[in-house]
Structure formats: structure tokens, C-alpha cells
Amino acid sequence: MKIAFLVYNVYGIGGTIRATANLSSAFAAAGHTVDLVSLYRTQDAPRLTLDPRVRVMSLVDWRRSAPTFEGGLPAVSEPTAMFADRGVCFGPLPPSRLTDERVAAYLRDTDADVVIGTRPVINGYLARFGESRYLRVGQEHLTLAMHDDQLRADQNAALARLDAFVTVSEADADAYRDALPDVTTRILCIPNAVPTPAVAPATGESRTIVAAGRLASVKRYDRLVDAFAKLAPAYPDWSLRLYGRGPRRDEIRAQIDELGLYEQVRLMGAVAPIETEWAKGAIAAVSSDAESFGMTIVEAMHCGVPVVATDCPYGPGEIIDHGTDGLLVPLGGGADAYAEALRTLMDDADRRRAMGERAQLKAARYESASIAARYEELVVDLHRGRARTRSLSRRLRDAFRVGRPASAPTAQPAQPTVPRGPRARARATADGGLRLRLDPATLPDTPLELLLRLRKDPLQREVRLPVPALADPVDGRIGVLVERGGHRLAEGRWDVYAVPRGGGRTRRVAAELVETAALVNRPPDVDDEGVSSWVPYTTKDGNLSVRVWHRPEHAEVEDVQIDRAGATVTARLYGPAAPGPDAVVVAVSRAGGAHDLRRPVDRLPGGRFAFTVGYADLVALRNPENPLWDLWLHPDGSDGGTPVRLGRIGGDGHQRKQTDTYPARLLPDTATGETIRLRPYLTVDNALALSARPHQPEPEPEVESAPEPEPAPEPEPEPEREPEASAEPPSR
């Protein structure tokens, strides 16, 4: 059986794309031939991992750096003849006459047995240009109620010309059947496929609430933040992480800052795969006004995390058994009711664990193979209803029964969907070390070593570890442990390679999964050789690296509080000594010693200390050419000793510049007449610094065009960048 999925842009990471990736991979694993056809190609390869047997194709090349870029073709500027789908027609990839022509040509020439559309405009294409020689199945990844009147009418008209229309909730299937009583198209519910992830389940001890999804109005993250604000003073050791991007990002950021929650609530950006982040949660939060299914709910449940969700239409109530594997909050209860539901689980670790275990059992219902089997049953039923020839019906039944293709693949994958070369899953251990599990299918059949090499190191330092024989895998993987106490890694970024013993080609190890749940809230390690921390991460190229901090002493920033007058920082000194009675913090200007600012510290129990930097002092001392300062603690108050850098090297973040952000304050500079924007920030090395730049007008906010549109292919805009500081202590 050959199955083709039509997706608008498979190179994103939105819910529709994740659901399609899961289902297409399940079909491929069952032996079917699967084409994943993207209307637009915006990157070289999809960001989500697919079964390597899934063939990825595209109809319009939108990679601006590629020689095959088609954005300049005349047909791009001509309007589409298809109805308006607000989720895409106002975005960066609107349909045009070119997409009309390419989709029509594909549907005319495809040799697929089944073609599945994944959004309204594609369902419209399938109805208009699809042919009866293959089955035409439309999917609804939102709900009937989420569409405006015109789109609802347009898609309903198209739906009548399809063989089947699949919703992801029973309530929505009922709504479509009620709205279209005379339509003969088969309308039914098949939930999204959500595979069991390869990550270790959550322990429930992290004191972290996790939410994930597009930062759009329907998700009501404002409600979630307000609910958390009611609890934050009584639960200072709890935090809330919001994963995703979208048009409401700036509004949510402003709400967090206005409520003074910037040290407990963090915007984490878009992350894929998301399962590693669910596993960091003690509680998962869904605060939406409406959920077509609730894919994030099942993802969190797979990771053993109980979910607190609004009892909104349509999905949560069909997934969560209230009080057993999660909690449902009445939609009309607002932030107060949501806060009380969170409090129930925050106060009861045993209940969190028990709910998490039951949630894992519930999530198994949505395993990809089970959902694919339901689609297989649908296809067989549709063919039987069409009264196809006995031979074709028998061929289809046999293909589904034994899991082999009904027709041979016509081509190899057009592009790799997984990196070539060695691949590994990496997991931070409870003691701060690193366990790697290599895929033996990606390794050469020769004795190997794992090589860790310090990047840009003039001394060319490296660590080599033997890789066990490929014939001795455990759970299908080859394990290598980088022990925390057995290896002293110098500060910097360590890249991971596989190399044949005795010499040969050295190859980077690609990261399949990097799990850092064990590092959440973990302080830096202290031993006789100093203060250190290891955080494994995936590079932009998809490879595995480890960020290491290792220094004699370190001042870990625990809290930063901003008021109109300045910033008060609380930190803890790790190392052999505590701050002395004369200890000071020096804000070292990058413009020279004449612009430095010295501040006394208040000593606190347990090696902790606090100090305040006045913003008026920074304005007076600033050098307009380089208005930046790095913060160093002088434990004995003298300039002769070795200063200690302030920053954040504990926890699970290898680069916290974009997640640990602080509100800016504006002050006039009477000397220049400028308005100065002052704020603390973290550098790319997680060091705390200060900025006093001229204020620039804010850009126009992004406009939200429709509920739950496909995410744009461009990366999320980043906050203001500051030049990075050296980790070396100041010489003056």
C-alpha cells in the first residue's frame, strides 16, 4: 500500500506536523510505502525525526539560499484559485497560482493508493484536483468551531467530495455529522498518533511546571501565568517553563515582567523534540480555551507527568480521567480555579507520582501503531464500500495483515531524514556525568573509541573512552559512560566523536536525544579541584557536545530583582572560601577602569551574599562606545586576589541567554539628552553582565492572523544581543 500525506510545510515543528510525522513513520514501520509531500520546502531537511523509509518530497522550493529557489517565479505573485485558509494565507507562505499548479500536477500524476490532506486548503485541493483512482482522506487538526464562517462553509463543501474526513476528537466528529446530515462522506474520529518517547520518565521531584504550544490567544498562557502568580510567593522553589513561539510572545513577556515573575517563569522558545522537556516537569499545564485534541497532553502523559488542563472543548475531557491521571479545571473558573488545581499537585508529591504512573498507562492508547491500525481499517472499509475488484481488496487486506507493501516503492528517499554517521542518545546522570547509548547500525564494524575533544583548544586536550563491541548491545544500543569523578574536563565546549582504535577517520556523533532532566535545579559540583558543571546539548548542526564549566571558585547567581532604582543580586560562592567582611562586587567596564563600579556586599548564611547596583550610577559611568559591564566578586575586598565570576552554571541550561531575561528600565542621561535602557543579562557563557544602551523604539508587534496557524519557517526573533565577555578575570 502506498500512502501519501500532503502537508503545507513539513519543515516546521507544529502539532499538525508532529502528528503527521508520527503517523507516517508508523505506516512505514508497518511496511507500507509512504510519501510525505510538503507544499513548501523551507529547509534542507525536516526538523522532526522521521522513519528513514519515509520519502520526503516538496512541490515548491522556498530555500532562499538554494539555486532551485522558486520565489521569483511569476506565478508566485498571482492569487490562488483555492478558498482562503486564514491559517496560511496571511503568513509567510501564502498559497498562489504556483501552489495550485504544483498540487494539481502532483494529484494528477501520483501513484499513491491513499492521499491524506492535513489542513483545510489542502483538503480543498484534494477535493478539486484529486482523482477517484485513489482514496481521498481529509484530516481536521482543529475543529469545526475554530474556523470562521467562510472557511467552515468552504471546507464543508470540499469535504462532501472526499471519501473520508477524520477528526481528532469524538465531539468534533459529532459536530461535523450534525452540520452535514446529508453528506455521504465517512466522518469519524481517529486521535492523533503519539509514540512512546525514548526518554526516561519524569520523577515528579523537579518542582517545575511545563507548558508547550504556540504562543497564541487560544492557548491562554495569560491565564496560566496569572494562576502561577497567585502561588509564586508561597512556592518560591517552583518554576514555570513555557515552550513555543508565536504572536503573543511579547505580551506574555510583558505580563511576566509586570508581575515580577521573571525569575520563576521563563519563555523557553521552540524546542524539538519536546519530550525531553516534558520529562523535566513535575506537572504539565494546559490552559487553553479550546483544544482540538491535546497532543501535548498525551506527550506529557507518556513521560509520566500528570496534566492539569482546562476542561475546554474538545480534547482534554476525552483524554484525562479527572482525579485519576490528571486534573480538569472548569473553564469558567478562571485563574483562581486553575491555581487551586496546581496547588493540589504542588502540595502532594505522592499524588503526582501516582497520577504520573497512571498517565503513562493512559497514553499507551495513542501509540502510533494502534492509531495507524485504525487508519488501515478505515482504508479497507472504504475500498470495500467502493466495490473495488476482489483482487485489489484482497491485495489491500493482505498488505495490512502481514505488514508488507501492496506495491513496491518507486524511489529512494529524496533526502535523508536522519543524520548520517554515528548517532547517540545522551542522558545526564544523577551525579552530573554523561551516559551515551550509540546506535550500532550507524557505527562501522571495527573496534571504536569515543573521543571528547575541547573545541578551539591550543593544547588540543581530549579524552578517549573504549566503545564496547557492537556484538554486545544492551536494549539495542552500545553504552558508554563518561564518569563525573573519573574525568576532569577543562572549561569550554567538548565535541563528541567516534574514531577507530589505532587510527582512522574521525566522525562527529549526531545527537538523537539529549536528556538533561537530572540537571534541573542541580547546583554546581565542588571538589578538591574546584567548581564544575557539565551540560550536554545538541548543536545547531545536530551534533552532540558538552558545555563544561571548571574553575577554582564560582559565584552562582540565585536571584535578580529589578526595581526602578536598580538591580539587587543574590548569589552563592562555591569554592574553598566564603565572602569576607570586606568583600565587594566590581562591575568591570569593557571600556576601561575609569568606568568601573564597586559595590559592597551583604553577607548571608551558607556562603551567600547580596549586592545592589544603582542604575543612575551606571548612567553616570557609562561609556557610549561600550556601555557594558561584567560582574566579578572580590571575596576579600582587595584588587590583588583572584576575582570570581558571577553567573549561572548550575541546572540544565547550556546557554541561558534567551531564557533567563530581565525587564529593562529607562533613565535619562542628562549629559547626552538620551534615554538609556538599563538591564542585567546573561552572556553566551551564562555570565551575568549589565547593559546601558540608548533606548530604541520597540518594533511593531506581530499580528495574529488566525487560531493555531502553522508556525512560520523563520526562526523566532531573538532579544537584543550584547557582545560577549571573556571568562578570564580582569587584569586591573
N, C-alpha and C positions, 0 to 999 in steps of 0.2 A: 504494500500500500504506500502510495506517495502522498504526502500531506504537505501543503504549502500554507504558511502563515503570511498574511500581508500586514506589516507593521509600519507605522508612519516614520519612526526614527528609532531603529533598534540600538543606536549607539548611546542612548541615554540610560538612566537607571530608575525611571519611574515605575509605579506599581504595575501598569499595563505591560511594560517591557519585562519586568521581573516575572510576572505571571506567564507571559508567552515564552520566555526563556526556559522556565521550569517545565512547561507542558511540552514544548518542542524537544527538549532533552529527554523527557520521559518517553516520548514516541520513538526517538532514535535508539534509546536503550532497549526498547522492546523489539527492535529490528526493522522498523519502518524507515522509509526514505523521507527525509524532512528537509524542506527548503524554508529558510527564514528570509523573507523578501522585504527589504526596507525601502520605502519610497525614497528616502534621502540617505545618503552616506555622508556623515559629518566627521568621521574619524577613520583611521586606518583599520581599527579592529574594535569590536564591541567591548564595552567596559565590564559587562557581566560575563561570567564564565558559562560557556555552553558545552554540551557534549560535543567532542571533536567530530562526530559523524554528522552533525547538523551543518548544512551548507548555507552560508550567509551570502545573500545577493543584494544588490541595490539597483534602483532604477534611475536615480539622479545623483550624480557625484557632486557633492557640495563642499568638498575639501578645498579651501581656497589656495592652499599651497601645492595642490596636485596638478600635474599637467592636464589631467582629464576633467578639471573643474568646469562645470556647465552653467554656472551662474550668469554668464554673459550671453547665453542663447536668447534669441528674440522671443521665443515662446514663454520664457520665464516672466516677462513683463506683461503678458496677455492674461486676462482673467480666466479662471476656471469656469467650466460649464456645470460643475457639480454644485450642490447646495452648500450653504455656508455652515461650516463646523467651527463654532467660536473657539473651541479649544486649540485650534491650529491656524485658523485663517488670519488672526491678528498677531501671530507670533513671528519668529524669525524665519520660519519655513512655510510660508503660506502656499496652498495649492495654486497651480497655474495651468495654463494650457499645456505646458510641458509635462506636468504630472498626469494630466488627463490622458495625453497621448501615450506616455510610458506605461501607465497602468492598463489602459485598453489593449496595448500590444502584448503585455505580459499575459493578461487573461485570455487573449485570443490564442496564444501560442503554447501555453503551459501544458505539460503532460501529467499534471497532478490529478489524483483521484478525488481529492478533497481540497478545497481552498477555504481558509478561515480568515475572515476580516476581524479587526480588533478595535475599530473605533467608528463613529457614525459616518464620516466621509468615506472611509474605506468600504463600509457596508453599502454605501450608495454606489460606489464604483462596482462592487461585486454584483449588485442588482442590475446595474445598467449594462455593464460590459461582460459579466460572467456568462458562461455557457452551460447548457443542461447536460453536457457530456461528463461533467464532474459535479460533485456536491458542493453547494454554496452555503456556508455556515457563517452567520454573523454573531459577533460577541458584543455584549454590553458590559463595559467595565465601570460605568457609572450607574445611574438609574434613570428610569423614565422621568421621575420628578425633578431630576437635576438639570434637564435640558430646558431651554426656553421653548415657547410655544411653536416657533417656526421650525427649529431643529427637531422637535418632537414630531411634528407633522411630516417633515421631510424623511426622517429615518423610518417612521412607521410605514410610509408609502413604499420605501425601499424594502423594508422587512417582508412585505407581502410577496416579493418576488424571489425570496430566498427559500432554501429547503429547510433550514432550521435557524432559530435565533436563541442564543444561550445567554442567560443572565447569571450573575454570581450569587444571588440570594433568592430564596423561595418567594419572599414578599414582592420582589420586583417582577418575578415571572408572573405572579398573580396579577400585578398591576398591568402588565402588558396584555395578558389574556383578557382582562376586563375591558381594556381600552380598544382591543381589536377582536371582538367576538366572532366576526365573520371571516377572519384570515385563516387560511388553511396551513400556513407555515407552522411547523412544530416549534412551540415556545416552551422552554424548560429551563430549569436551574441546574447548572453544574458549577460548584465552587471553584475558586482558583486553586491551582496546584501549588503546594508549598512543601518543598522537600525537607526532610530532617537534616539540619546542618551538621557539619563535621566538627563543630566547636564543642568544647566541654560545657556542660550546663552550668547555669549560674548557681552560686552558693546561697544567695539571698542575704549575704552579710555586707554588701558593699555600701549600704546607705545611700544608694544612687537611684534616682527615678529617671527612666529613659523614655523619651518620646521620639518618634520618627515619622516623617512625612513632609509633603510640600508645605511651605510656609504660606498658606493661603487662608482666606477668610473662613471657609467651611471647616477647617481643622480646629478653629477656636483655641489657638495657643494662648490668646489673651486670657481666656477662662482658666486655663491650666496655670499660667503664671500668677494670676490673682489668687487662685486656690493655694498655690505653694507659698505665696506671700503671707497668707494667714497662719501658716505653720512654721515659717522660717525662724522666727525668734525663739520658739521653743525647741527647735530641732537644728541647732547651728551646725551639726556634723553631717546633715543630709544635704544633698545637692540634686539639681535637676539639669539634665542634658537634653537639648533639643537638636535632633539631627535632620538636616534637609535644607533646602533653599527655596526661594520663592518671593513673590511680590510684597509680602507682609514682613519681610525680614527687618527693615528699618523701624517699622512700628513696634515690633516685638522688642528690638534692641532698646528703643526709647523707653518702653514700658519697664523693662528690666532695670535700666539705669534710674528711672524716676522712683522706682520702689526701693532702690538701694540694694538690689539683689545680685549685683554683678559678680560677687564672689561665690554665690551659690547657684546661680542659673547661668548656663553657658550655651551659646549657639555654636554647635559643633561643625556646621557645614554639611555638605553631602558626602556620604561615606558608602563605599561599596567594597566588599559585601557588608551588609548591615548586621549580619548575625553575630559577628564578633563584638559588636557594641551592645546588642540585646543582652549578651551573656554577662555584661558588666553591671546589669541592673539588679536591684532588689525588687523593684516594682516597675512595670511598664504602664504608661499612661496614654490613653486615647480620649481626647476631649472634644471630638467633632460634633457638629450639628447634624451631620449625615455621613454615613459610610456605606458605599455600595456593597462592600464585602467586609473588609477589615483584614487585609493581608498582613499588616503589621501585627495584628492581634495573634494570628497563628504563628508568625515568625517568632514573636516573643515567647509564646507558649511552648514551641519546640525547644527553646533554650531554657525551659524550666522557670520562667519568670511569670508570676501572676499579673494579670492585667486589670487595671481599673479603667473602665470605659463608660462614657455616657451611653445611656440606653436610647440611642438615636436610631432613626431608620437608616439602614435596613439590617446591616450585617451583625453588629455586636451581639444582639439578642439571640441570633441564630447560632452563634459560636460559643458564647460564655454561659455557663451554668452558674447563676448568681450564688455566691457564697460557697461554691464548691471548687471551681478552678479559676475564679476571678470575681470581680465585683462590678455590678451595673449601677450607674448613678442616674436617677431620674433627670431627664433633660431640663425640666423646669426648675430643678433645684439650684442651678447656677453654681457659682464658685464656692458657696458655703457647703452645699451637699457634696461637691467634689472633694473639698478639703477634708471633710469628715471621713469619706471613704479612704482617702490616702492615709489619714491618721490611724484608721483601723489597722492597716497593714504595717505602717511605720512602727506602731507600738507592739507588734506581735511577731517576732521572728519565727516562732514555731508555726504560726498560721501561714506566714509567707512561704516557708519551705513546703508545708503540706499542700498548699494550693499550687505551688510550682510543680510538684510531682504529678498532681492530677492534671495540670495543664498540659504536661508532656504527653500524657495518655490521650487527652482530647485531640491534640494536634495531629496525632497519627492518622486520624480520619482524612486529613487533607494531603497525605503523602502523594507525591507526583504519580507514582504507578497506579494508585487507586483512582485518581482523577482521570488519568489517561484511559483507563479501562472503561470509565463511564462514557467518554467520547467514542471509544471503539464500539460500544453497544449502540450508541446513537447512530453511528455510520451504518452499521449492519441493518438496523431497523429502517433507516431511510432508504437504503438500497432495496430492502425487501418491499417497502411500500411503493417504490417506483416500478416494481415488477421488472427489474433487470433480468437479464438472461440467467438461467440456472448456473451456467459456468462461471459468470462473474460473481454471483452471490456466493457460490461455493469457494471461489478463489479468495474472496474477502474474509469469509468465515475462517478458512484455513489459515490465512495470514494472521488474523487476530489470535487464533487458538494456539499456534506454535510460535508466534512472535518472529516470523520471517517476512521479508518484504514480498508484496504481491508483484512488484516489478523491480527490476534491478536499477540501482542508481545510474543516472545518465552522466554524472560528472563528479569529480572530487570537489571538496570544499574550495571555494574561490579564494578564501583567505583563512589563515589559521585563527581559531577562536581561543586557543590557549598558547602561552609562550612555548617556544621550542627550547630544548636543552633541559638541564636538571631543574626539577621543581620540588618544593618542600612546603610543608606546613610547619609553622613555628609557633611555639607556645612558651610564654614566660612562666617560669616555675614559681612556687610559693616563696622560695628563698631568693628570688631575683635572678636566677640563672635562666638558661635557654635550652629548650628541648626541640630538636628538629626531627621531622619524620619525612624522609625523602621518598619520592615515588620511584620505585625500582624500574618502572617502564621507561623512565626518562634518563636512566643512567647507563653508561657504557658497561659492558660485561668485562670489567677489569678491576683489580684492586684499586680503591679510591681513598683519597683523603679529603676531609673538609678543611678548607682554608679560609681563615678570617684575616683580612688584610686592612691595616689602618690607611684610610684614604689620605692622599697628599702628604705622606709622611716621609721626610728626608731620610729617616733612619730605616724606612721600609720594614717596620715591625709587622709580624704576622704570627698567627697561631695555627698549628696543624693538628687535626684530630683524625684518627682512623675511622673509616666508614665500614661497618660490618659487611660481611659477604652478602651479595644480592640473593643468594640461595636461602638466607635465613631471615626473611621478613617477619615482622610481628604485625598482625592485622593488616597485611598487605603493604607495609611500609618498613623502611630501613631507618632505625632510630639512632640519633647522635645527641649526646648530652654535653652542653658546654657548661661545666660546673662553675657556680658562683665563687666558691672558695678555691678552686683549682687553677684559675686563670686571672691574671692581673692585666686587664686591658687598659691601655692608656686612653686619656681623654680624646674624643674625636668620633668620627664615623667609620665603622668597621663594615666592609663589604664582604659578602659570603660567596665562596667559590667551591666548585668541585674540581679536583685535579687528580690524575692518575698517580699512584705511588711510584716514585722513582723518576717522575718527569712526564711531560706530555701536555696536551692542550688544556689550559685553564679556562673554565667556563663559569659565568655567573649563575648563581642559583636564583631562580624565579620564585616569588612568594605566592603560593596558592591562598593561604590563610595565615594571618598573623594575629595571634590571640594574646592580649595583654590584660585580661580581666584580673589576673593575680596581682597586678601592679596598682590597681585603683586604690588610692589613699595610702599607698605604701611609702614610708619615709625613706630617705637615702640610707645606704648601708655605711656603717662606721666600723673600722677595724684598725689594727696597728699600722696599716699602710695608708690610712686616710679615709676620705669620704667618697663614695662612688654610687653610681646608678647605671643600670643597663635598660634600654628600651628598644626592643626590636620593632621594625617598621617596614612598610613597603615603599620603595622609591617611586618616583614618577614614571619610571620605565618598567615598573612591575617587579623589580628585583628585591631581594632580601638584604637588609642592612641592620646594623645595631648602633644606636646612638649611645655613647658611653661618656659619662662624666666621672672624672677621677682627679681629686685634688686634696691637698693636705687638710684644708678646712673649707667649710661652705656655710653660708647663711641662707637657709631656706625661708622664702617669703611665705608666711602663713595667711596674712590678711592685708588688704589695702582698702582703706576707707577714704572716700573723697568728700570734701565739703567745699564751700565757696572759697575758703582761705587757702586750702592746700590739700596735701595727701598725708595720711598717717599710716605708716607701715609697721606691721608686727612680723617679726622673723625669729627663727631659732638657729643658734650657732651649733653646727655639727663639727666635731673635732676634739682635740685634746684639751682645749681651754674654754672657759666661759668669758663673756664680755666683762672687762674690768670696770672699776668705778670711773675711770676717765675715758671710757670707750666713746668713740664718735663715728658717725657715718659721714663720708665725704661724697658729695655729688661732684664727680670729676668731669669738668667740661671738656668736650672734644675740641674746643677752640683754644685751650691753654689754661695754665694755672690761675691766671688773673680772674677767671670766670668761675672758679670752684666755689662750692658752698659747703661749709662744715656745719653739722647738726649734732648736738648731744643726744645720747640715747638714754631711755629709761630702762633699767634692768628689771627683768621679770623672772619668776621662778623657772627652773628647768632649762637654763641656757637661753631663754627667750629675751627679746628686747624690743623696744618700740621707739620710733622717732617720727618727727613731723617735718615736712618740707613745705615752707610757705611759698605760694605761687607768686606773691608780689616780689619776693627775693629773687626768684628765677627771672622774672621780667626785668628786674634791675640789673642782673648779672649777665643776661643773655648776649651772645654774640650773634648778630643777624646772619653771619656767614655759616655758622654751625651751632644752632641753638639746641644742642643735645648734651645730656649728662649721663654718665654711668655711675652706679651706686656701689660703694665699697665700704666695708666695715673695718675700722682700725680698732681691734679689741682692746689694746692698751692705751689708745689715745695718741700714740706717737706716730710721727711720719717715718720713723726708722724701721718699724716692724713690717711684716708682710701683711698687706691688706687682704680682706676676704670678700669675694664677690657675692652680691645678693642676687638671688634668682629662684627658679623653681626647677629642680632636677628630680624631685620625688614624683611618684604617681606614674601614670601610663602615657603621658603625652611627650612624644619625642620633639614636638615643635608646637608650643602653646601660644605662639604669637597671634594666631587668628581666633583662638577660643577664649583666652584669658584677657579680656579687654575692659577698659575703664572709661567712664564718662569724661569728656573734656570740659574744662571751664574756660570762660573768656574773660580776659582782663585787658584794660587799655595800657599801652606803652606810651607814657607821656613824652618820652624823648623822641619818638618817631611818629606819634599820632596813629599808629596801627593798633588794631585789635589782635591780641595774642591768644592763641588756642593752646592751653596747657593740659598735659595729661601724662600719667605714667604709662609705660608699655613694656612688653616683653620682646626681646630681640629674638632672632632666629635660633640663638643658643639658649633660650629661656632665661636670659639675664634681665633683671629689672633696670629700666632706664627712664629718663624723663625727657619730655619734648616741650619746646616753647616756640611754636611756629606761628607765623601770621595766619590769621583765620581766613579760610577760603569759603565762599558761598557753597551751600550744600547742593549737590546735583538734584535734578528733578527726580522724584520718586518713580519707581517702576509702577506701571498701571496694570492692575489685574484685569484680564480680559474675560475670563470665564472660570467657572468652577473646575478645578482639577485638570488644567491643560497639561499636555505633555511638557516636561521640562525642556528648556532651551538647551541646545548643544553647547553653547558657550559656557566657560567656567563662571562660577559665582564671583561677582565683583569682590575684590579684597579691600579691607580697610586701608587707610593711609599707611604707607610704608615708611619706615625710618631706616637710615643707614645702620648697619650692624656694628657692634663694638667688638674689640678683641677680648679674648678671655684672659689675656695677660694683665697682671696688676699694673697700675700706673707707676711710672718711674719717678714722678715728682713727689 
